Amino acid sequence: MLQLNKVNQYYGQSHTLWDIDLDLKKGECLCVMGRNGVGKTTLLKTIMGLLPVKSGSIEFNGTDFTTLAAEERARAGIGYVPQGREIFPLLSVEENLETGLQARPDRSKKIPERIYELFPVLHEMRHRRGGDLSGGQQQQLAIGRALALDPTLLILDEPTEGIQPNIVDMIGRVIKTLNQQEGLTVLLVEQKLHFARATADRFAIIDRGSKVAEGDMGELDETLIKRYLTV
């Protein structure tokens, strides 16, 4: 479904991604891991078209996306939940969800009921301003907004960051339901090891802008953890 071939990215003169190769098959859940500052968020932003590719290519469902604008990637079926959530604090929950509808290929203006089924609190608070929600509720809103466009690929950047444990568990169950039961392909960045192991099929480790390891989640051993993940 998603293929990166020798992708390089720069911030000014700083080389941030080095010859990144990445493959994500339809129906998989892949977790990108690594310490802070190694390029994980940069990788996701590059996939979404929010940062330019210096060289290499990005393909989605066999189509070259390398130079495509971010909104076109969304319309093609990629939902994105950024780090820090980035919901609109002055808009209501309902209005935040409606912003996700703009990228739907079927032009539907109706918020899917499935979002409220997955996140009942969003229905209860649909007329509240996004900025009035707790961090965990805002994360649910950010995921719901991404789901509103009916994506075939869902990209999440640190979905558990700064969230209370019971909401972390709930978000994990939602991701597994979407992935394993409903067939939604998932790419996430996550630093919580237990969450990654419970949620993802495969892992890829980034270190200093390069992919240094990948495999089935069961192959993530203590040697790799100590070398690339332990702070």
N, CA and C of each residue as an Amber inpcrd file, in Angstrom:
protein
   693
   0.8240000  -1.2080000   0.0000000   0.0000000   0.0000000   0.0000000
   0.8600000   1.2610000   0.0000000   1.8690000   1.3050000   0.8740000
   2.7540000   2.4680000   0.9790000   4.1920000   2.0040000   0.8110000
   4.9300000   2.6970000  -0.0450000   6.3200000   2.3270000  -0.2870000
   7.1860000   3.5740000  -0.3840000   8.2120000   3.6190000   0.4480000
   9.2100000   4.6770000   0.3910000  10.5020000   4.0860000  -0.1610000
  11.0700000   4.7660000  -1.1530000  12.2930000   4.2920000  -1.7850000
  13.3830000   5.3530000  -1.6740000  14.4020000   5.0640000  -0.8630000
  15.5820000   5.9260000  -0.7360000  15.2040000   7.3920000  -0.5040000
  14.3050000   7.6320000   0.4480000  13.8200000   8.9920000   0.7140000
  14.8360000   9.7610000   1.5570000  15.1940000  10.9540000   1.0550000
  16.0570000  11.8770000   1.7790000  15.3080000  13.1810000   1.9940000
  15.5130000  13.7790000   3.1820000  14.8260000  15.0250000   3.5120000
  15.8010000  15.9300000   4.2660000  15.6630000  17.2300000   4.0350000
  16.5440000  18.2090000   4.6580000  15.7320000  19.2930000   5.3520000
  16.2320000  19.7730000   6.5180000  15.7990000  21.0260000   7.1210000
  16.9200000  22.0200000   6.8570000  16.7400000  22.9260000   5.9030000
  17.8260000  23.8220000   5.5410000  19.0150000  23.0000000   5.0580000
  20.1410000  23.1660000   5.7500000  21.3520000  22.4070000   5.3990000
  21.4800000  21.1130000   6.1990000  20.5150000  20.8670000   7.0970000
  20.5880000  19.6800000   7.9550000  19.9170000  18.4860000   7.2890000
  20.6550000  17.4130000   7.1240000  20.1490000  16.1940000   6.4960000
  19.4110000  15.3750000   7.5590000  18.0770000  15.3040000   7.4640000
  17.2830000  14.7210000   8.5510000  16.8420000  13.2780000   8.3020000
  16.5610000  12.9200000   7.0590000  16.2310000  11.5400000   6.7080000
  17.2270000  11.0470000   5.6650000  17.7630000   9.8490000   5.9100000
  18.8270000   9.3170000   5.0630000  18.3790000   8.0150000   4.3850000
  18.1230000   8.0870000   3.0890000  17.8640000   6.8840000   2.2790000
  16.8560000   5.9370000   2.9460000  15.7240000   6.4780000   3.3440000
  14.7230000   5.6750000   4.0400000  13.9530000   4.7960000   3.0500000
  13.9780000   3.4980000   3.3040000  13.1310000   2.5360000   2.6020000
  12.0950000   2.0280000   3.6040000  10.8400000   1.9910000   3.1780000
   9.7780000   1.5250000   4.0700000   8.6560000   0.9310000   3.2340000
   8.1680000  -0.2230000   3.6470000   7.0550000  -0.8710000   2.9620000
   5.9540000  -1.1700000   3.9670000   4.7400000  -0.8390000   3.5980000
   3.5790000  -1.1070000   4.4420000   2.5200000  -1.7860000   3.5860000
   2.2060000  -3.0160000   3.9540000   1.2140000  -3.7760000   3.1910000
  -0.2020000  -3.4590000   3.6740000  -1.1650000  -3.6420000   2.8020000
  -2.5620000  -3.4120000   3.1460000  -2.9640000  -4.2810000   4.3330000
  -3.6130000  -3.6740000   5.3100000  -4.0960000  -4.4040000   6.4760000
  -3.0980000  -4.5320000   7.6120000  -1.8600000  -4.0740000   7.4160000
  -0.8480000  -4.1590000   8.4610000  -0.9730000  -3.0170000   9.4610000
  -0.3440000  -3.2240000  10.6060000  -0.1130000  -2.1440000  11.5610000
   1.3930000  -2.1040000  11.8270000   2.0240000  -1.0430000  11.3670000
   3.4710000  -0.8900000  11.4920000   3.7680000   0.2360000  12.4780000
   4.6580000  -0.0220000  13.4220000   5.0510000   0.9740000  14.4160000
   6.4780000   1.4350000  14.1380000   6.6440000   2.7370000  13.9290000
   7.9650000   3.3510000  13.7870000   8.4370000   3.7720000  15.1660000
   9.6260000   3.3200000  15.5440000  10.1260000   3.5370000  16.8990000
  11.4990000   4.2020000  16.8600000  11.9090000   4.7210000  17.9910000
  13.2070000   5.3740000  18.1070000  13.1780000   6.4090000  19.2080000
  14.3570000   6.8440000  19.6200000  14.4410000   7.8610000  20.6660000
  13.9520000   9.2100000  20.1470000  13.8020000  10.1600000  21.0540000
  13.3960000  11.5160000  20.6800000  14.4200000  12.1400000  19.7330000
  13.9080000  12.8470000  18.7290000  14.7820000  13.6180000  17.8660000
  15.5070000  12.8560000  16.7810000  15.0960000  11.6130000  16.5030000
  15.8230000  10.8190000  15.4990000  15.1960000  10.9060000  14.1080000
  14.0180000  11.5640000  13.9960000  13.4230000  11.7460000  12.6810000
  12.0820000  11.0820000  12.4640000  11.4470000  10.5880000  13.5200000
  10.1830000   9.8510000  13.3520000   9.0590000  10.7810000  12.8770000
   8.8880000  11.9090000  13.5470000   7.8450000  12.8520000  13.1430000
   8.1520000  13.4260000  11.7620000   9.4110000  13.7090000  11.4970000
   9.8150000  14.1830000  10.1680000   9.4180000  13.1760000   9.0990000
   9.5920000  11.9020000   9.3890000   9.2080000  10.8500000   8.4460000
   7.7180000  10.8970000   8.1470000   6.8870000  10.9920000   9.1840000
   5.4400000  11.0290000   8.9680000   5.0220000  12.2870000   8.2110000
   5.6110000  13.4230000   8.5480000   5.2740000  14.6590000   7.8450000
   5.6860000  14.5940000   6.3760000   6.7850000  13.9110000   6.1050000
   7.2290000  13.7400000   4.7240000   6.2630000  12.8440000   3.9590000
   5.8000000  11.7830000   4.6000000   4.8110000  10.9050000   3.9650000
   3.5300000  11.6680000   3.6640000   3.1420000  12.5710000   4.5660000
   1.9080000  13.3420000   4.3910000   2.0520000  14.5250000   3.4330000
   3.2790000  14.8200000   3.0000000   3.4680000  15.9480000   2.0980000
   3.6000000  17.2790000   2.8020000   3.7690000  17.2620000   4.1110000
   3.9370000  18.4950000   4.8790000   5.3890000  18.9720000   4.8590000
   6.2990000  18.0670000   4.5130000   7.7040000  18.3990000   4.3060000
   8.1200000  17.8440000   2.9450000   8.9780000  18.5510000   2.2180000
   9.3420000  18.1070000   0.8730000  10.3970000  17.0030000   0.8850000
  10.3450000  16.1640000  -0.1270000  11.3560000  15.1310000  -0.3340000
  12.4910000  15.7290000  -1.1580000  13.7170000  15.5590000  -0.6950000
  14.8760000  16.0420000  -1.4550000  15.1930000  15.0860000  -2.5950000
  15.1570000  13.7880000  -2.2860000  15.3640000  12.7650000  -3.3110000
  14.6900000  11.4830000  -2.8510000  14.4960000  10.5500000  -3.7920000
  13.7730000   9.3270000  -3.4970000  12.3150000   9.4730000  -3.9030000
  11.5050000   8.4680000  -3.5520000  10.1070000   8.4900000  -3.9760000
   9.1940000   7.8970000  -2.9140000   7.9290000   8.3270000  -2.9580000
   6.8750000   7.8080000  -2.0940000   5.7270000   7.3620000  -2.9860000
   5.3100000   6.1130000  -2.8390000   4.1930000   5.5890000  -3.6110000
   3.0800000   5.1340000  -2.6720000   1.8460000   5.4060000  -3.0730000
   0.6700000   4.9780000  -2.3170000  -0.2680000   4.2760000  -3.2820000
  -0.5290000   3.0080000  -3.0140000  -1.3600000   2.1940000  -3.9040000
  -0.8730000   2.2500000  -5.3520000   0.4450000   2.2290000  -5.5030000
   1.0270000   2.1880000  -6.8380000   1.1350000   3.5250000  -7.5350000
   0.6860000   4.6100000  -6.8960000   0.7480000   5.9440000  -7.4950000
   1.8580000   6.7580000  -6.8460000   2.6370000   7.4620000  -7.6580000
   3.7240000   8.2810000  -7.1480000   3.1530000   9.5070000  -6.4310000
   3.4170000   9.5830000  -5.1330000   2.9270000  10.6880000  -4.2990000
   4.0270000  11.6770000  -3.9470000   5.2100000  11.5290000  -4.5010000
   6.3810000  12.2520000  -4.0290000   6.1740000  13.7580000  -3.9920000
   5.5230000  14.3210000  -5.0030000   5.3480000  15.7710000  -5.0820000
   3.9040000  16.2100000  -4.8750000   3.0440000  15.2780000  -4.4750000
   1.6280000  15.5880000  -4.3010000   1.4050000  16.4390000  -3.0510000
   0.4780000  17.3870000  -3.1190000   0.1580000  18.2350000  -1.9670000
  -0.5140000  17.4220000  -0.8680000  -0.4030000  17.9000000   0.3760000
  -0.9440000  17.1780000   1.5190000  -2.4400000  16.9380000   1.3900000
  -3.1960000  17.9420000   0.9110000  -4.6450000  17.7750000   0.7970000
  -5.0150000  16.7210000  -0.2460000  -4.1880000  16.5700000  -1.2720000
  -4.4440000  15.5310000  -2.2710000  -4.1690000  14.1430000  -1.6950000
  -3.1890000  14.0450000  -0.8290000  -2.9040000  12.7630000  -0.1770000
  -4.0580000  12.3840000   0.7510000  -4.6200000  13.3800000   1.4240000
  -5.7780000  13.1110000   2.2780000  -6.9570000  12.6260000   1.4300000
  -7.1970000  13.2790000   0.3130000  -8.3140000  12.8760000  -0.5510000
  -8.1190000  11.4710000  -1.1210000  -6.8580000  11.0580000  -1.2360000
  -6.5690000   9.7140000  -1.7480000  -6.7980000   8.6370000  -0.6990000
  -7.0530000   9.0660000   0.5690000  -7.4000000   8.0900000   1.5930000
  -6.4160000   7.9500000   2.7320000  -5.6110000   8.9830000   2.9810000
  -4.6640000   8.9310000   4.0970000  -5.1460000   9.8680000   5.2010000
  -5.4800000   9.3030000   6.3490000  -5.8580000  10.0830000   7.5210000
  -4.6540000  10.2790000   8.4190000  -4.4920000  11.4840000   8.9640000
  -3.2870000  11.8350000   9.7250000  -3.6600000  12.4350000  11.0710000
  -3.1030000  11.8560000  12.1310000  -3.2710000  12.3820000  13.4840000
  -1.9120000  12.8940000  13.9390000  -1.6920000  14.2170000  13.9180000
  -0.3560000  14.7510000  14.2040000  -0.0010000  14.6890000  15.6800000
   1.2820000  14.7720000  15.9450000   1.7470000  14.8790000  17.3240000
   1.2030000  16.1770000  17.9220000   0.7080000  16.1070000  19.1430000
   0.1370000  17.2890000  19.7680000  -1.3080000  17.5370000  19.3890000
  -1.8800000  16.6490000  18.5710000  -3.3080000  16.6130000  18.2350000
  -3.7430000  17.7010000  17.2530000  -3.3790000  18.9730000  17.5430000
  -3.6660000  20.0900000  16.6330000  -5.1490000  20.1960000  16.2520000
  -6.0110000  19.9950000  17.2400000  -7.4370000  20.2510000  16.9970000
  -7.6660000  21.7620000  17.0000000  -8.8350000  22.1900000  16.5400000
  -9.1570000  23.6170000  16.5260000  -9.8620000  23.9700000  17.8400000
  -9.1840000  24.6740000  18.7510000  -9.7240000  24.8560000  20.1060000
 -11.0000000  25.6830000  20.1770000 -11.2020000  26.6010000  19.2280000
 -12.3750000  27.4690000  19.2890000 -13.5720000  26.8870000  18.5400000
 -13.3600000  25.8160000  17.7830000 -14.4660000  25.1430000  17.1120000
 -15.0600000  24.0820000  18.0210000 -16.3210000  23.7760000  17.8370000
 -16.9480000  22.7070000  18.6140000 -16.3930000  21.3550000  18.1710000
 -16.6480000  20.3540000  18.9850000 -16.2550000  18.9880000  18.6240000
 -16.8430000  18.6200000  17.2600000 -18.1130000  18.9070000  17.0810000
 -18.7950000  18.5940000  15.8230000 -18.1410000  19.3320000  14.6520000
 -17.8140000  20.5950000  14.8440000 -17.1790000  21.3680000  13.7700000
 -15.7810000  20.8550000  13.4630000 -15.0490000  20.4230000  14.4970000
 -13.7420000  19.8150000  14.2700000 -13.8700000  18.5620000  13.4000000
 -14.8440000  17.7280000  13.7110000 -15.0460000  16.5100000  12.9320000
 -15.4400000  16.8370000  11.4930000 -16.2150000  17.9040000  11.3330000
 -16.6590000  18.2910000   9.9950000 -15.4930000  18.7400000   9.1150000
 -14.4190000  19.2420000   9.7210000 -13.2610000  19.6230000   8.9090000
 -12.6490000  18.4090000   8.2240000 -12.7870000  17.2420000   8.8610000
 -12.2740000  16.0170000   8.2460000 -13.0860000  15.5630000   7.0520000
 -14.3420000  15.9930000   6.9850000 -15.2120000  15.5820000   5.8840000
 -14.7910000  16.2020000   4.5580000 -14.0620000  17.3070000   4.6100000
 -13.7190000  18.0320000   3.3870000 -12.8710000  17.1980000   2.4290000
 -12.1550000  16.2080000   2.9690000 -11.2820000  15.3960000   2.1170000
 -11.9430000  14.0980000   1.6530000 -13.2100000  13.8940000   2.0000000
 -13.8780000  12.6510000   1.5930000 -14.0960000  12.6200000   0.0760000
 -13.7560000  11.5180000  -0.5530000 -13.9700000  11.4380000  -2.0010000
 -15.4440000  11.4270000  -2.3930000 -16.3220000  10.9720000  -1.4650000
 -17.7490000  10.9170000  -1.8050000 -18.4800000  12.2310000  -1.5020000
 -17.7350000  13.2500000  -0.9930000 -18.2890000  14.5840000  -0.7200000
 -19.3570000  14.5890000   0.3740000 -19.4590000  13.5160000   1.1480000
 -20.4650000  13.4530000   2.2000000 -20.2410000  14.5550000   3.2240000
 -21.3130000  15.1470000   3.7090000 -21.2440000  16.1900000   4.7220000
 -21.7230000  15.6980000   6.0890000 -21.9440000  14.3970000   6.2000000
 -22.4640000  13.8250000   7.4420000 -21.3510000  13.1160000   8.2060000
 -21.2250000  13.4480000   9.4800000 -20.2290000  12.7850000  10.3200000
 -20.6220000  11.3240000  10.4830000 -19.7300000  10.3910000  10.1600000
 -20.0740000   8.9680000  10.2850000 -20.4280000   8.5920000  11.7240000
 -21.5160000   7.8660000  11.8810000 -21.9250000   7.4340000  13.2200000
 -20.8740000   6.5390000  13.8640000 -20.0820000   5.8720000  13.0280000
 -19.0530000   4.9680000  13.5530000 -18.0760000   5.7070000  14.4620000
 -17.8180000   6.9720000  14.1700000 -16.8980000   7.7470000  15.0080000
 -17.4590000   7.8940000  16.4190000 -18.7480000   8.1770000  16.5110000
 -19.3720000   8.3090000  17.8310000 -19.4910000   6.9620000  18.5360000
 -19.5990000   5.8880000  17.7750000 -19.6130000   4.5460000  18.3800000
 -18.2560000   4.2230000  18.9950000 -17.1910000   4.5890000  18.2850000
 -15.8410000   4.3210000  18.7810000 -15.4870000   5.2320000  19.9490000
 -15.9540000   6.4830000  19.8840000 -15.6180000   7.4860000  20.9030000
 -16.9020000   8.1440000  21.4080000 -17.6410000   7.4900000  22.2860000
 -18.9180000   8.0320000  22.7710000 -18.8150000   9.4170000  23.3840000
 -17.6660000   9.7390000  23.9890000 -17.5050000  11.0430000  24.6270000
 -17.6180000  12.1730000  23.6100000 -17.2630000  11.9060000  22.3620000
 -17.3530000  12.9460000  21.3320000 -18.8080000  13.2900000  21.0250000
 -19.6860000  12.2810000  21.1030000 -21.1090000  12.5410000  20.8930000
 -21.6780000  13.3340000  22.0660000 -21.2500000  12.9440000  23.2680000
 -21.7350000  13.6340000  24.4670000 -21.3010000  15.1020000  24.4720000
 -20.1250000  15.3740000  23.9410000 -19.5570000  16.7250000  23.9960000
 -19.5260000  17.3920000  22.6250000 -20.3740000  16.9630000  21.7250000
 -20.2720000  17.4320000  20.3430000 -20.4910000  18.9280000  20.1900000
 -21.1670000  19.5600000  21.1750000 -21.4040000  21.0050000  21.0840000
 -20.4170000  21.8150000  21.9360000 -19.5040000  21.1120000  22.6130000
 -18.4730000  21.7890000  23.4150000 -17.3160000  22.2200000  22.5280000
 -16.6220000  23.2720000  22.9170000 -15.4470000  23.6960000  22.1690000
 -14.3080000  22.6980000  22.3560000 -13.5380000  22.4880000  21.2910000
 -12.4290000  21.5350000  21.3660000 -11.4310000  21.8790000  22.4480000
 -11.2190000  23.1860000  22.6720000 -10.2570000  23.5990000  23.6810000
 -10.6930000  23.3160000  25.0990000 -11.9710000  22.9950000  25.3030000
 -12.4810000  22.6990000  26.6400000 -12.3200000  21.2290000  27.0130000
 -11.9120000  20.4160000  26.0590000 -11.7630000  18.9790000  26.3030000
 -10.4310000  18.6910000  26.9990000 -10.3900000  17.5690000  27.7040000
  -9.1410000  17.1170000  28.3120000  -8.1930000  16.6290000  27.2160000
  -6.9440000  16.3810000  27.5890000  -5.9720000  15.8900000  26.6100000
  -6.3940000  14.5840000  25.9650000  -6.9030000  13.6590000  26.7780000
  -7.3550000  12.3830000  26.2450000  -8.5500000  12.5290000  25.3240000
  -9.4630000  13.4280000  25.6790000 -10.6340000  13.6710000  24.8270000
 -10.2240000  14.3400000  23.5230000  -9.2520000  15.2570000  23.5890000
  -8.7540000  15.8930000  22.3740000  -8.0770000  14.8780000  21.4490000
  -7.3950000  13.9130000  22.0380000  -6.7710000  12.8850000  21.1940000
  -7.8340000  12.0520000  20.5000000  -8.8960000  11.7220000  21.2140000
  -9.9980000  11.0030000  20.5800000 -10.5960000  11.8400000  19.4450000
 -10.6940000  13.1370000  19.6730000 -11.2220000  14.0350000  18.6470000
 -10.3090000  14.0710000  17.4240000  -9.0050000  14.1110000  17.6590000
  -8.0490000  14.1390000  16.5430000  -8.1260000  12.8560000  15.7160000
  -8.2860000  11.7280000  16.4010000  -8.4280000  10.4560000  15.6750000
  -9.7570000  10.4310000  14.9310000 -10.8140000  10.8840000  15.6030000
 -12.1230000  10.9350000  14.9530000 -12.1190000  11.8080000  13.7190000
 -11.4420000  12.9520000  13.7930000 -11.3430000  13.8510000  12.6380000
 -10.6460000  13.1550000  11.4660000  -9.5850000  12.4000000  11.7630000
  -8.8890000  11.6690000  10.7030000  -9.7700000  10.5790000  10.1070000
 -10.5780000   9.9390000  10.9560000 -11.4670000   8.8740000  10.4810000
 -12.6370000   9.4280000   9.6740000 -12.9670000  10.7050000   9.8730000
 -14.1070000  11.3050000   9.1780000 -13.9340000  11.3010000   7.6670000
 -12.6890000  11.2700000   7.1880000 -12.4830000  11.2630000   5.7410000
 -12.5440000   9.8540000   5.1550000 -12.8470000   8.8530000   6.0110000
 -12.9630000   7.4610000   5.5760000 -11.6640000   6.9640000   4.9440000
 -10.5670000   6.9960000   5.7110000  -9.2580000   6.6530000   5.1440000
  -9.0830000   5.1480000   4.9470000  -8.1530000   4.8020000   4.0650000
  -7.7080000   3.4160000   3.9380000  -6.3750000   3.2170000   4.6600000
  -5.6940000   4.3250000   4.9490000  -4.4640000   4.3210000   5.7390000
  -4.5900000   5.3760000   6.8230000  -4.3640000   4.9780000   8.0750000
  -4.3950000   5.9000000   9.2030000  -2.9850000   6.0390000   9.7640000
  -2.5000000   7.2920000   9.8310000  -1.1650000   7.5870000  10.3490000
  -1.3200000   8.3330000  11.6710000  -0.6910000   7.8190000  12.7220000
  -0.7980000   8.4310000  14.0480000   0.5920000   8.7060000  14.6090000
   0.8040000   9.9240000  15.0720000   2.0860000  10.3180000  15.6450000
   1.9460000  10.4550000  17.1570000   2.5320000   9.5090000  17.8790000
   2.5080000   9.4910000  19.3510000   1.0860000   9.6140000  19.9060000
   0.1970000   8.6870000  19.5800000  -1.1960000   8.8070000  20.0200000
  -1.4070000   8.6860000  21.5220000  -0.4030000   8.2010000  22.2650000
  -0.5700000   8.0350000  23.7100000   0.1440000   9.1160000  24.5160000
   0.7650000  10.0700000  23.8590000   1.5820000  11.0700000  24.5480000
   0.7360000  11.9420000  25.4720000   1.1030000  11.9820000  26.7550000
   0.4620000  12.8560000  27.7190000  -0.9690000  12.4920000  28.0530000
  -1.3290000  11.2280000  27.9240000  -2.7140000  10.7940000  28.1350000
  -2.7840000   9.8030000  29.2960000  -3.8510000   9.8960000  30.0750000
  -4.0130000   9.0240000  31.2330000  -4.1430000   7.5530000  30.7960000
  -3.6810000   6.6230000  31.6430000  -3.5910000   5.2110000  31.2560000
  -4.8930000   4.5870000  30.7550000  -6.0410000   4.9180000  31.3610000
  -7.2840000   4.2820000  30.9110000  -7.6540000   4.7100000  29.4920000
  -7.3330000   5.9560000  29.1080000  -7.5960000   6.4190000  27.7460000
  -6.5880000   5.8000000  26.7830000  -5.3440000   5.6180000  27.2290000
  -4.3420000   4.9300000  26.4120000  -4.8360000   3.5330000  26.0460000
  -5.3550000   2.8180000  27.0430000  -5.8650000   1.4640000  26.7950000
  -7.0340000   1.4860000  25.8200000  -7.9160000   2.4610000  25.9710000
  -9.0720000   2.5570000  25.0880000  -8.6500000   2.8600000  23.6530000
  -7.6990000   3.7810000  23.4940000  -7.2110000   4.1130000  22.1440000
  -6.5410000   2.8960000  21.5180000  -5.8060000   2.1450000  22.3140000
  -5.1990000   0.9150000  21.8120000  -6.2450000  -0.0720000  21.3130000
  -7.3310000  -0.2150000  22.0570000  -8.4020000  -1.1350000  21.6290000
  -9.0620000  -0.6530000  20.3430000  -9.2430000   0.6680000  20.2280000
  -9.8530000   1.2190000  19.0140000  -8.9560000   0.9580000  17.8000000
  -7.6590000   1.2090000  17.9540000  -6.7350000   0.9840000  16.8400000
  -6.7390000  -0.4780000  16.4220000  -6.7400000  -1.3830000  17.4060000
  -6.7590000  -2.8170000  17.0780000  -8.0680000  -3.2080000  16.4020000
  -9.1750000  -2.6440000  16.8480000 -10.4660000  -2.9310000  16.2140000
 -10.4710000  -2.4630000  14.7640000 -10.0150000  -1.2360000  14.5380000
  -9.9830000  -0.6900000  13.1850000  -9.0600000  -1.5000000  12.2880000
  -7.9300000  -1.9080000  12.8300000  -6.9340000  -2.6250000  12.0400000
  -7.3020000  -4.0910000  11.8290000  -7.5810000  -4.7930000  12.9130000
  -7.7430000  -6.2380000  12.8240000  -9.1420000  -6.6660000  12.3930000
 -10.1640000  -5.9210000  12.7950000 -11.5260000  -6.3140000  12.4630000
 -12.0830000  -5.5910000  11.2400000 -11.6450000  -4.3480000  11.0240000
 -12.2010000  -3.5580000   9.9270000 -11.2240000  -3.3620000   8.7760000
  -9.9980000  -3.8900000   8.9290000  -9.0540000  -3.9040000   7.8230000
  -8.3610000  -2.5970000   7.5170000  -8.4180000  -1.6200000   8.4270000
  -7.7590000  -0.3430000   8.1990000  -6.2500000  -0.5040000   8.3960000
  -5.4760000  -0.0760000   7.4140000  -4.0180000  -0.1160000   7.5170000
  -3.5590000   1.0210000   8.4260000  -2.6000000   0.7300000   9.3150000
  -2.1840000   1.7100000  10.3260000  -0.6650000   1.8480000  10.3410000
  -0.2240000   3.1000000  10.3540000   1.1900000   3.4270000  10.5570000
   1.2560000   4.3730000  11.7430000   1.9850000   3.9810000  12.7840000
   2.0650000   4.8530000  13.9500000   3.4830000   5.0080000  14.4480000
   3.7410000   6.1500000  15.0410000   4.9520000   6.3920000  15.8100000
   4.5680000   6.2580000  17.2720000   5.3290000   5.4750000  18.0090000
   4.9930000   5.2520000  19.4130000   6.2540000   4.9010000  20.1910000
   6.4020000   5.5070000  21.3760000   7.5650000   5.2390000  22.2160000
   7.2480000   4.2910000  23.3710000   5.9710000   4.1550000  23.7150000
   5.6180000   3.2340000  24.7990000   5.7230000   1.8020000  24.2740000
   6.6930000   1.0730000  24.8060000   7.0030000  -0.2550000  24.2820000
   5.8360000  -1.2190000  24.4330000   5.1720000  -1.1990000  25.5890000
   4.0680000  -2.1350000  25.8050000   2.9110000  -1.8490000  24.8570000
   2.6690000  -0.5640000  24.5760000   1.5940000  -0.1900000  23.6540000
   1.9360000  -0.6520000  22.2400000   3.1690000  -0.4290000  21.8210000
   3.5940000  -0.8440000  20.4890000   3.4630000  -2.3500000  20.3140000
   3.9060000  -3.0940000  21.3190000   3.8470000  -4.5590000  21.2200000
   2.4140000  -5.0710000  21.2000000   1.5350000  -4.3950000  21.9290000
   0.1400000  -4.8370000  22.0030000  -0.6520000  -4.4530000  20.7620000
  -0.1520000  -3.4720000  20.0050000  -0.9470000  -2.8990000  18.9200000
  -0.4510000  -3.2690000  17.5300000   0.8680000  -3.2720000  17.3300000
   1.4350000  -3.3830000  15.9830000   1.8230000  -4.8130000  15.6150000
   1.8070000  -5.0860000  14.3020000   2.2840000  -6.3670000  13.7680000
   3.7920000  -6.3330000  13.5600000   4.2740000  -5.1790000  13.0910000
   5.6750000  -5.0410000  12.7120000   6.2420000  -3.7480000  13.2740000
   7.5670000  -3.6690000  13.2950000   8.2400000  -2.4580000  13.7710000
   9.3140000  -2.0450000  12.7690000   9.6300000  -0.7650000  12.8080000
  10.7930000  -0.2210000  12.1070000  11.4410000   0.7780000  13.0450000
  12.7340000   0.6910000  13.2280000  13.4500000   1.5730000  14.1440000
  14.2420000   2.6030000  13.3470000  14.0900000   3.8760000  13.7430000
  14.8260000   4.9770000  13.1380000  15.8700000   5.4620000  14.1360000
  17.0940000   5.6800000  13.6560000  18.1520000   6.2330000  14.4960000
  18.9660000   7.2150000  13.6610000  19.0480000   8.4510000  14.1290000
  19.7800000   9.5120000  13.4270000  19.3500000   9.6270000  11.9680000
  18.0450000   9.5170000  11.7420000  17.5020000   9.7260000  10.4200000
  17.5680000   8.5440000   9.4780000  18.0830000   7.4100000   9.9460000
  18.1950000   6.2170000   9.1040000  17.3980000   5.0690000   9.7090000
  16.8500000   4.2200000   8.8510000  16.2190000   3.0010000   9.3450000
  17.3130000   1.9910000   9.6630000  17.3470000   1.5420000  10.9100000
  18.4360000   0.6660000  11.3450000  17.9760000  -0.7590000  11.6370000
  16.6560000  -0.9640000  11.7510000  16.1420000  -2.3100000  12.0190000
  14.6650000  -2.3490000  11.6800000  14.1720000  -3.5340000  11.3510000
  12.7470000  -3.7470000  11.1300000  12.4600000  -5.2320000  11.2400000
  11.1850000  -5.5680000  11.4330000  10.8100000  -6.9700000  11.5120000
   9.4510000  -7.1470000  12.1480000   9.0660000  -8.3940000  12.3550000
   7.8430000  -8.6770000  13.0870000   8.0180000  -8.2410000  14.5330000
   6.9280000  -7.8430000  15.1830000   7.0380000  -7.3110000  16.5340000
   7.6900000  -8.3020000  17.4950000   7.4660000  -9.5840000  17.2720000
   8.0880000 -10.5940000  18.1210000   9.5980000 -10.6260000  18.0240000
  10.1630000 -10.0000000  16.9860000  11.6180000  -9.9790000  16.7920000
  12.2770000  -8.7770000  17.4680000  11.4760000  -7.9320000  18.1010000
  12.0320000  -6.7830000  18.8070000  12.6080000  -7.2670000  20.1380000
  13.9050000  -7.5470000  20.1620000  14.5280000  -8.1590000  21.3350000
  15.2500000  -7.1250000  22.1950000  15.7950000  -7.6000000  23.3030000
  16.4410000  -6.6990000  24.2650000  17.6690000  -6.0160000  23.6860000
  18.3520000  -6.6750000  22.7620000  19.5350000  -6.0620000  22.1410000
  19.1450000  -4.7960000  21.3750000  18.0860000  -4.8860000  20.5760000
  17.6220000  -3.7300000  19.8290000  17.0750000  -2.6500000  20.7510000
  16.3590000  -3.0870000  21.7930000  15.7880000  -2.1220000  22.7400000
  16.8790000  -1.3180000  23.4390000  17.9020000  -1.9990000  23.9100000
  18.9860000  -1.3150000  24.6240000  19.7900000  -0.4070000  23.6820000
  19.9860000  -0.8690000  22.4570000  20.8170000  -0.1110000  21.5250000
  20.1340000   1.1390000  20.9710000  18.8120000   1.0210000  20.7010000
  18.1410000   2.0920000  19.9700000  16.9570000   2.7580000  20.6960000
  16.4400000   2.1260000  21.7520000  15.2120000   2.6480000  22.3540000
  15.3830000   3.1020000  23.7940000  16.2820000   2.5010000  24.5230000
  16.4530000   2.8600000  25.9220000  17.0810000   4.2330000  26.0530000
  16.5070000   5.0590000  26.9210000  17.0220000   6.4130000  27.1350000
  18.1920000   6.3610000  28.1020000
